[in-house]
Amino acid sequence: MVPMETMPEEAARINELASAYKKSQVLFTALDAGVFPLLEEARTADAVAAALGWHPRGIRMLLDGLVALDLATKESGRYRNTPAASACLVPGGSDYVGHIVRHQHGAYDAYAGLADAVRDGGQAGRPPRRRTPGELESFILGMADLGRRAAQAILDLVDLSAYRNMLDVAGGPGTYSAAFVQRHEGLRATIMDRPGVIDIARQQIREAGLDGRFTFIAGDVLADDMGAGYDLILASNIIHAYGHEANRLLFKRCFAAMAPGGLLVINDFLVDDGRTGPPECLLFAIHMLVMTTTGGDTYTFADVEAWTRDAGFVDGRPLTASPRPRLWLARKP
Ligand SMILES: C[S@@+](CC[C@H](N)C(=O)[O-])C[C@H]1O[C@@H](n2cnc3c(N)ncnc32)[C@H](O)[C@@H]1O
């Protein structure tokens, strides 16, 4: 039983949970309005309101909200970005996450339907989500926002120096394979993803100055030709989009596309076998419940062990750092 003296603190924590959406909306509104680039200079609320053509009363409250969230400071009536807001929320900032914040904003309406998805399992005849070009760009560049540091963390955990020819399956913007190729001079990479995403990946790879070392395949990783002879295949953040059967098929196809002796690296929100954590991975399953119509979920190490073993891979093993990455490695004999 919870001791009485902790009750107020716990009650406050629960009220915080209930109110968290208000803070998200302050952030989304400021980002979408273009407040953060303006606050690179100290400005009054009236000056920000005039620059945006928005109401001074609303802007004053929004900017005070940013102060409350430690995203702005206020001195002598002038607001300015905190260092965190400059780095993370101004385009070109060193740790820019504006794309992924927009992507999170895009999921807001879907979460309003969480109760329905829980009640019917998220399957009952929902039409597949069609992303607008703007939503697709936020999603895919959001993956780049998240992937830059994560790719370095994988490189620090796994020695990839022996590999020459990798497939980044469902590679999105190619952030991981770009980092791998940059770290290992002898490595070339192929990114396979859907056509609209491949257009974004090509641009990302061009901007990184890596065109000469990349090949692109626009297609369906569950149906189309993936190429062959890869000695390294990365399946990063793809299994959570699908159910067990599609994932079994995906790894059979990866096995067929891989050269003997090759390495498979799975990077995902892998859950502990008893599904007790980590918290981020448990919560991400709910994101898949509301966002996918393809049976998305988060999976345990035991799940990926079974799929990869059935496909023919051997020597499967987990490899993790806290909080992420959470990897599964296996080899083709
Ligand atoms: C969550 S993103 C991960 C992107 C990248 N691997 C990463 O970790 O940053 C999932 C990607 O899988 C792609 N995808 C999903 N199903 C696919 C399919 N059947 N064929 C090709 N690409 C697919 C999506 O277009 C998207 O780029």
The ligand as an SDF file (V2000), in Angstrom:
LIG
                    3D

 27 29  0  0  0  0  0  0  0  0999 V2000
   10.0510    4.6150  -38.8800 C   0  0  0  0  0  0  0  0  0  0  0  0
   10.7590    4.8020  -40.4590 S   0  0  0  0  0  0  0  0  0  0  0  0
   12.4310    4.2750  -40.1570 C   0  0  0  0  0  0  0  0  0  0  0  0
   13.4040    4.8300  -41.1640 C   0  0  0  0  0  0  0  0  0  0  0  0
   14.8700    4.4450  -40.8830 C   0  0  0  0  0  0  0  0  0  0  0  0
   15.0950    3.0330  -41.0700 N   0  0  0  0  0  0  0  0  0  0  0  0
   15.2610    4.8850  -39.4930 C   0  0  0  0  0  0  0  0  0  0  0  0
   15.4480    4.0530  -38.6040 O   0  0  0  0  0  0  0  0  0  0  0  0
   15.3820    6.1090  -39.3080 O   0  0  0  0  0  0  0  0  0  0  0  0
   10.0610    3.4340  -41.3210 C   0  0  0  0  0  0  0  0  0  0  0  0
   10.3700    3.4480  -42.7960 C   0  0  0  0  0  0  0  0  0  0  0  0
    9.9070    2.2310  -43.3660 O   0  0  0  0  0  0  0  0  0  0  0  0
    9.3760    2.5190  -44.6370 C   0  0  0  0  0  0  0  0  0  0  0  0
    8.4870    1.4050  -45.0150 N   0  0  0  0  0  0  0  0  0  0  0  0
    7.4630    0.9130  -44.3000 C   0  0  0  0  0  0  0  0  0  0  0  0
    6.9220   -0.1360  -44.9690 N   0  0  0  0  0  0  0  0  0  0  0  0
    7.6270   -0.2870  -46.1120 C   0  0  0  0  0  0  0  0  0  0  0  0
    7.5300   -1.1900  -47.2100 C   0  0  0  0  0  0  0  0  0  0  0  0
    6.6120   -2.1640  -47.2270 N   0  0  0  0  0  0  0  0  0  0  0  0
    8.4120   -1.0480  -48.2180 N   0  0  0  0  0  0  0  0  0  0  0  0
    9.3430   -0.0620  -48.1990 C   0  0  0  0  0  0  0  0  0  0  0  0
    9.4910    0.8060  -47.1790 N   0  0  0  0  0  0  0  0  0  0  0  0
    8.6260    0.6980  -46.1430 C   0  0  0  0  0  0  0  0  0  0  0  0
    8.6990    3.8510  -44.4400 C   0  0  0  0  0  0  0  0  0  0  0  0
    8.4760    4.4960  -45.6880 O   0  0  0  0  0  0  0  0  0  0  0  0
    9.7120    4.5730  -43.5620 C   0  0  0  0  0  0  0  0  0  0  0  0
   10.6800    5.2400  -44.3180 O   0  0  0  0  0  0  0  0  0  0  0  0
  1  2  1  0
  2  3  1  0
  2 10  1  0
  3  4  1  0
  4  5  1  0
  5  6  1  0
  5  7  1  0
  7  8  2  0
  7  9  1  0
 10 11  1  0
 11 12  1  0
 11 26  1  0
 12 13  1  0
 13 14  1  0
 13 24  1  0
 14 15  1  0
 14 23  1  0
 15 16  2  0
 16 17  1  0
 17 18  1  0
 17 23  2  0
 18 19  1  0
 18 20  2  0
 20 21  1  0
 21 22  2  0
 22 23  1  0
 24 25  1  0
 24 26  1  0
 26 27  1  0
M  CHG  2   2   1   9  -1
M  END
$$$$
